[in-house]
Amino acid sequence: MFIQTETTPNEDSLKFIPGVSVMSSSDPNGSTSAEFLDTRAALASPLALRLMGIEGVTHVFYGPDFVTVSKSGEHPWAVLKPEIYSILMEHFTSGAPLFRSDADRDAAGPQDLRITDDDTEIVAMIKELLETRVRPAIMDDGGDIEYRGFEEDTGKVKLRLKGSCRGCSSSAITLKSGIERMLMHYVPEVKEVEQVVDEEEAIALSEFEKLEKKLEAKHTSTGLEQYASV
């Protein structure tokens, strides 16, 4: 077996492609992704539990035919990749099940984009667009999207990015320039897309904003010094 890797927009996330099915399902209503943010969540999947046991790995994401592994910034990929390769190779060549039970698989996968009888026509259209237009593109980058609701009075769609997109500096651009624009075009009732983040993501995005401001200030200062020396 040859496991390929692909970089993602998030330098702390790598997409591992084993060349076999991971979360693909013949059931149209079956889950095609699952995310594990801590060891407790990973108990449902022996593979995720082993990957989460590697020092430096922060979360694991399963896509239809790939596994995205994310790490903390201080741990280099050169150290982590050999162990990740070994665990993935052992799992996929053994034919071991991905989850401990079908119930664990169903519980781990997203339910958010399934259209229900209670959904309004607007919500059903939003879910359909997210499922058919947005999710495939984001999965190409090793991530996924989770629908968190639509506020009819404000026209606001709430979404959460997963996998390699968690805490990624370009996630805001993805939401505003890509997803928001497309939803507003096809669904006039949509006026805004808001990213829902947890505490860990909020800290990561805040740190990135601070770094951007620091670099911008340094660039401006350097420019003024060069101008003054002329």
C-alpha positions as CSV (number, residue, x, y, z in Angstrom):
1,M,0.0,0.0,0.0
2,F,1.2,3.5,-0.9
3,I,-0.1,6.3,1.2
4,Q,0.0,9.8,-0.4
5,T,0.0,13.1,1.5
6,E,-1.3,16.4,0.4
7,T,-0.7,19.8,2.0
8,T,-3.7,21.9,3.0
9,P,-4.2,25.6,3.4
10,N,-3.4,25.0,7.1
11,E,0.3,24.3,7.6
12,D,-0.5,22.3,10.8
13,S,-2.8,19.9,9.0
14,L,-1.9,17.2,6.4
15,K,-4.2,15.1,4.3
16,F,-3.2,11.4,4.1
17,I,-4.7,9.4,1.2
18,P,-4.5,5.6,1.7
19,G,-5.9,4.7,-1.7
20,V,-8.9,2.9,-0.2
21,S,-12.2,3.9,1.2
22,V,-12.2,5.6,4.6
23,M,-15.7,7.0,5.3
24,S,-17.4,6.6,1.9
25,S,-20.8,5.0,2.1
26,S,-23.2,3.3,-0.3
27,D,-26.1,4.6,1.8
28,P,-27.1,8.1,0.5
29,N,-27.9,9.1,4.0
30,G,-24.7,7.5,5.4
31,S,-22.0,9.6,7.1
32,T,-19.0,10.5,4.9
33,S,-16.9,12.3,7.5
34,A,-16.1,12.2,11.2
35,E,-14.0,14.5,13.4
36,F,-12.2,13.7,16.7
37,L,-11.1,16.6,18.8
38,D,-10.0,14.8,21.9
39,T,-9.1,11.3,23.2
40,R,-12.6,10.8,24.6
41,A,-14.3,11.3,21.2
42,A,-11.6,9.1,19.6
43,L,-12.7,6.1,21.8
44,A,-15.3,5.3,19.1
45,S,-12.6,4.6,16.5
46,P,-9.5,2.5,17.2
47,L,-7.5,4.3,14.4
48,A,-8.4,7.8,15.7
49,L,-7.4,6.7,19.2
50,R,-4.0,5.6,18.1
51,L,-3.4,8.7,16.1
52,M,-4.5,10.9,18.9
53,G,-2.0,9.1,21.1
54,I,0.9,10.5,19.1
55,E,2.5,13.4,21.0
56,G,1.7,16.6,19.1
57,V,-1.4,15.4,17.3
58,T,-4.3,17.6,18.3
59,H,-7.2,16.3,16.2
60,V,-8.1,13.8,13.5
61,F,-10.6,14.0,10.7
62,Y,-12.0,11.3,8.4
63,G,-13.2,12.1,4.9
64,P,-14.6,9.7,2.2
65,D,-11.1,8.6,1.1
66,F,-8.7,10.4,3.3
67,V,-7.6,11.1,6.9
68,T,-6.6,14.6,7.9
69,V,-4.2,14.8,10.9
70,S,-3.7,18.1,12.6
71,K,-0.8,19.0,15.0
72,S,0.4,21.7,17.4
73,G,2.7,24.2,15.9
74,E,5.8,23.2,17.9
75,H,5.9,19.6,16.6
76,P,7.5,19.3,13.1
77,W,5.9,17.0,10.5
78,A,9.3,15.4,9.9
79,V,9.1,13.8,13.4
80,L,5.3,13.0,13.3
81,K,4.9,11.6,9.8
82,P,6.8,8.3,10.1
83,E,4.6,7.2,13.1
84,I,1.4,8.4,11.4
85,Y,2.3,6.5,8.2
86,S,3.0,3.4,10.3
87,I,-0.3,3.5,12.1
88,L,-2.3,4.2,8.9
89,M,-0.5,1.4,7.0
90,E,-1.1,-1.1,9.7
91,H,-4.8,-0.2,10.0
92,F,-5.7,-0.2,6.3
93,T,-3.7,-3.4,5.4
94,S,-5.2,-5.3,8.3
95,G,-8.8,-4.8,7.2
96,A,-9.8,-3.8,10.8
97,P,-13.1,-1.8,11.1
98,L,-12.8,2.0,11.4
99,F,-15.3,2.1,14.3
100,R,-16.0,-0.1,17.2
101,S,-19.7,-0.4,16.1
102,D,-22.2,0.8,13.5
103,A,-23.7,2.9,16.2
104,D,-20.4,4.6,16.9
105,R,-20.0,5.4,13.2
106,D,-23.5,6.9,12.9
107,A,-22.9,9.0,16.1
108,A,-19.5,10.2,14.9
109,G,-20.7,11.4,11.5
110,P,-22.4,14.7,10.8
111,Q,-26.2,14.9,10.7
112,D,-26.5,18.6,10.0
113,L,-27.0,18.6,6.2
114,R,-29.7,16.0,6.1
115,I,-32.9,17.7,4.9
116,T,-35.8,16.9,7.3
117,D,-39.5,17.4,7.1
118,D,-39.2,20.3,9.6
119,D,-36.9,22.3,7.4
120,T,-38.3,25.3,5.6
121,E,-37.8,25.6,1.8
122,I,-35.0,28.2,2.4
123,V,-33.1,25.9,4.9
124,A,-33.5,23.0,2.5
125,M,-32.0,25.0,-0.3
126,I,-29.1,26.1,1.9
127,K,-28.4,22.6,3.0
128,E,-28.5,21.3,-0.6
129,L,-26.0,24.0,-1.8
130,L,-23.7,23.3,1.1
131,E,-23.8,19.5,0.5
132,T,-23.4,19.6,-3.3
133,R,-21.3,22.7,-4.0
134,V,-19.4,23.6,-0.8
135,R,-18.6,20.4,1.0
136,P,-16.7,18.7,-2.0
137,A,-14.5,21.7,-2.5
138,I,-13.6,22.0,1.2
139,M,-13.0,18.2,1.4
140,D,-10.4,18.7,-1.3
141,D,-8.5,20.7,1.2
142,G,-8.8,18.1,3.9
143,G,-11.7,19.8,5.8
144,D,-15.5,19.8,6.0
145,I,-18.3,22.2,6.9
146,E,-21.0,21.9,9.5
147,Y,-24.4,23.7,9.3
148,R,-25.3,25.4,12.6
149,G,-28.5,27.2,11.7
150,F,-30.3,30.0,9.7
151,E,-31.8,33.1,11.4
152,E,-34.7,34.1,9.2
153,D,-35.1,37.5,10.8
154,T,-31.5,38.5,10.0
155,G,-30.7,36.3,7.0
156,K,-27.6,34.9,8.8
157,V,-26.3,31.4,8.1
158,K,-24.1,30.0,10.9
159,L,-21.4,27.5,9.8
160,R,-18.5,25.7,11.5
161,L,-15.4,24.6,9.6
162,K,-13.8,21.3,10.5
163,G,-10.7,19.2,9.7
164,S,-7.8,21.2,8.3
165,C,-10.1,24.3,8.2
166,R,-10.2,24.5,12.0
167,G,-8.2,27.5,13.2
168,C,-6.9,28.1,9.6
169,S,-6.0,31.7,8.9
170,S,-7.7,31.6,5.5
171,S,-11.1,30.2,6.9
172,A,-12.6,33.7,7.1
173,I,-11.7,34.4,3.5
174,T,-13.2,31.0,2.5
175,L,-16.5,31.9,4.2
176,K,-16.8,35.5,3.0
177,S,-15.4,35.3,-0.5
178,G,-16.6,31.9,-1.4
179,I,-19.5,30.4,0.6
180,E,-21.3,33.7,1.5
181,R,-21.2,35.0,-2.0
182,M,-22.5,31.7,-3.5
183,L,-25.3,31.3,-0.9
184,M,-26.4,35.0,-1.4
185,H,-26.5,34.5,-5.1
186,Y,-28.7,31.4,-5.1
187,V,-30.7,32.1,-2.0
188,P,-31.7,35.9,-1.8
189,E,-32.9,35.5,1.7
190,V,-29.3,34.9,2.9
191,K,-27.6,38.1,3.9
192,E,-24.6,37.0,5.8
193,V,-22.5,33.9,6.7
194,E,-21.1,33.7,10.2
195,Q,-18.3,31.3,11.4
196,V,-19.0,29.5,14.6
197,V,-15.8,28.8,16.5
198,D,-15.0,27.1,19.7
199,E,-12.5,28.4,22.3
200,E,-9.5,26.7,20.7
201,E,-10.2,28.1,17.3
202,A,-10.9,31.6,18.7
203,I,-7.5,31.6,20.3
204,A,-5.8,30.4,17.1
205,L,-7.5,33.1,15.0
206,S,-6.8,35.8,17.6
207,E,-3.1,34.9,17.6
208,F,-3.0,35.0,13.8
209,E,-4.6,38.5,13.8
210,K,-2.0,39.7,16.3
211,L,0.8,38.3,14.1
212,E,-0.7,40.0,11.0
213,K,-0.8,43.3,12.8
214,K,2.7,43.0,14.1
215,L,4.1,42.1,10.6
216,E,2.1,45.0,9.1
217,A,3.4,47.5,11.7
218,K,7.0,46.2,11.1
219,H,6.6,46.6,7.3
220,T,5.2,50.1,7.7
221,S,8.1,51.0,10.1
222,T,10.7,49.7,7.7
223,G,9.1,51.6,4.8
224,L,9.3,54.9,6.8
225,E,12.9,54.2,7.7
226,Q,13.9,53.7,4.1
227,Y,12.0,56.8,3.1
228,A,13.7,58.9,5.8
229,S,17.2,57.7,4.7
230,V,16.7,58.8,1.1
